[in-house]
Amino acid sequence: MFSMLSALTLCLALSLVNASTLDRRARASVYSQCTVAKTVALTFDDGPYLYTIDIVNALNAAGAKGTFFVNRCIYDTAGVTNVKYAYDHGHQIASHTWAHKDLTTLSWDNIHDEMWRVEQALVRITGAYPAFMRPPFGNYNDLVLDASGVRGQSVVIWDFDSQDSLGATVATSKSLYASRISAKPNTILALNHETIETTAHQVLPYAIQTLQAAGYKLVTLAECLGKAPYQSVVAPSTRDSSWVC
């Protein structure tokens, strides 16, 4: 169970209040590439899913780390297990908001609702309050950036897309990775989706091997930016009746 201090921390971090009373903070920074030389951040959207553990195991076996941008209700047994497995094995967990809505179509209050629901779930499950948010579809506007800034988060896009969510074949995704690597960029911030079976079991092993052979270090998003992955970390909660969608 949370201690009184932990409960207070969660309350302060996740309370949704009227826009007029929200702390005024700087508009969120947007990151679309890594800043630490010779690093690659392999990121995975739309989980937790069936292949989370397989992805974590593949990364760990290669001495690599990844970042998982999670969304939807994650209170089911499998969701909790997969999120904890990734987090407990040293991978970064970040927000992809709750229902994968286009945030640019929402009101201020609804944007915050999409953000705090997944943040609350992640704090309950792992104790970690994420410092980074990836907007669904990569879509954001000034209202989204202001909302993220209020919540103390940075917004993350990407500079390389494996195109798995667009229906790319395994051969196409591998070719895209190969082409990118052959260009010898200083860093890569790669978008993948953990909901795609072929990404987890065919494209990822190829990407890991090829990237490491080219001399890149495969790290979390936070490491590739030289920043902290979480705003705060407290003791995780114990499942209770509030863990519902």
N, C-alpha and C positions, 0 to 999 in steps of 0.2 A: 504493500500500500504506500501511497505518497505520504511523506512527512508533512507537517503543517506548512513548513517552508516551501516544500516542493509543490504543494497544492496552491499556495499563494503565487509562486512563480508561474505556474500554468495559467492561473486565473488572469494574472496581469498580462501574460504574453498572448492569450488567445481570446480575451473578451472582445466582443464586437460591440462597439459603441457608436453613438451618433457621430456623423462626420464632423460636426462643429466642435466636438470635444476630443477628437483624435490629435495626438501630438503632431506638430508640424515638423516634418523631417525633409531632408533633401530628397528630390526625386531619385528613384532607384537607378543605379548604374546598370547598363546593359553590356553583357560580355558575349562576344561571338567568336572569340579565339583565346587560346591560352597565352600566357605571358612568360612562363618559365621555359627557357630554351630546351629543345630536344625532348619535350614531353608530349604525350598524347593522352587525352581524356576520352575514353570510350564511355559513352553515356547510353542509357537504355530507358526508353519511355514506355508508359502505359501499363506497367506492372502494378503490384506483384502478379505473377502469372505462373503457369505450369513449369516454365523453364528457368525460373529465377535461380534455383539451387544449381542447376546444370551450368548456368553462366558463371555463377560465383565459383564453382569448383574448377571450371576451365581457367578462369583468371588466376585463381590462387595457385593452381598447379604450375603456372608460368611465372609466378612471382609478380603478378600484375594486379592492379586494382581498378574498379570501375565505379560508375555513379548511376544510381537508379532513381529516375524521376517517377514517382508513383502517383496514381490517381485512383478515383472511385472509392467505394466503401471497401475498406481493407480489414474489417473486423471479423470476417469469417475465419475459421481455423486455419485454412490454407494461406490466406493473406497474411495473417499475423505470423505464422511460421516462416513464410518466405521473407517478409520484411526483417524479422529478427535474425534470420540466418545471414542475410546480406550484411546487416549492420554489425552483428557479432563477429563476422569474419573480416571486418576492417574496411568494408566498402561504404561509400557515401550514400546517404539517403537524402533526397531532395523532393520538393513539391512540384507536382504537375497539376495541382488543383483537384477539385473533388469530382466533378461530373464531366470533365473534358469539354466544357462549353467554350465557345469563342468569347473571350473576356471583353473584346472590343464591342460586343453587342449588348453588354450588361450595364446596369446602373452601378453607382458607387457602392451601395449597400450589398448588391448581389455579387459584385466582384469580391468583396471581403468575405461574404458567405462561402463562396467557392474556395477561398484561400484558407480560412480558419478551420473548416471542417477537416481537411487533410492534415493540417498542422496539428490539430488536437489529437487526431488518431495517431500520428507519428510520435508525439510526446507520450501518449498513453502506452504505446507499444515499446518504444525504445528509450524514452526519456530525452531524446534529442529534438530540439526545436530548430528546423532547417534555416539556413542562411541564404539559400538559393531557391528560386522558383523558375520553372520553364512554362511559359504560357502555352496552352493547347494550340496546335497548328503554327506555333511561333508567332502568333498574332498579339500585338500589344499597341496601345496608344498612350497618350499622356496620362489619362485617368488610371490606366493599369500601372504605369510607372509610379504615379503618386501613391496609389494604394500599396504597392510593394514597398515603396520607401517608408511609408508610415509603419509598415510591419517590420521594418529593419532588414528587408531582403533585397538581394540583387536579382536581376533577371538574366537568364541564360538562354542563348540561341545556339548556333553551331556554325561551323565553316566547312563542314563536310557531311554529306547525307548519303548513307548507303542505299537509300531509296527502297529499302525493304517494305516500308508501309505503302509505297506506291506500286507494289507488285513486281519489283525487280526480281529477276531470277537469281539463283545463286551465282551463276557465271557473271551476270551483270554487276552484282554487288562486289564480287571479287575483283572484277576488272576496274571498277571505280576506285577501290582501295589501291590497287596496283598503280593506277594512273596518278593518283594523288601522291603516293609515296615516291614515285619516280620523279616528281616535280621537286622533291627535296624541300618541302616547307619546313620552317623552323619549328612549328608546332601544328597539332591537329586537334580540333574539338569535334568529335565524330558523333553523329546521330544514328542510333540503331533502335530497334523496338524488340523488347523481350517477349512480345506476344507472337513473334514469328519463329516457328520451329526451325526453319532452315538457317535463320540468323544465329540461333543458339548453338546449333549442332554442326553447321558447315561453314558459314561465313566467319563466325567469330574465331574458330581455331586458325583459319587462314590469316585473318587480320592480325591476330596476336603474333603468329610466327613471322609474318612478313614485316610487321612494324618493328619487332624486336631485332630482326636481322638487319634492318636499316639503321639501327642504333637509337631508336626511340625508347624512352622510359614510359611505361604505361601506368598512369597514376589517376587518382581521383580528380574531379573537377577542381576542388579546393586546392589541391596540391599544384595543379597546373597553373593556377592563378596566384599561388602564394598567399592564400587566405584561409581563414578558419571555416570549416564546413558547417558549423552550427552556432547559433546565437547563444544557446545555453544547453546544458545537459544536466538532467536531474535523474533520480531513480525512476525506472519505469513503473507503471501502475499494474495492479492486478485486475484481471478481467472482472467486470461486474455488469449489472443490468444496463448501464449507460453505454456499453459498447454495441450500439445498434445503428443501423443506417437510417 
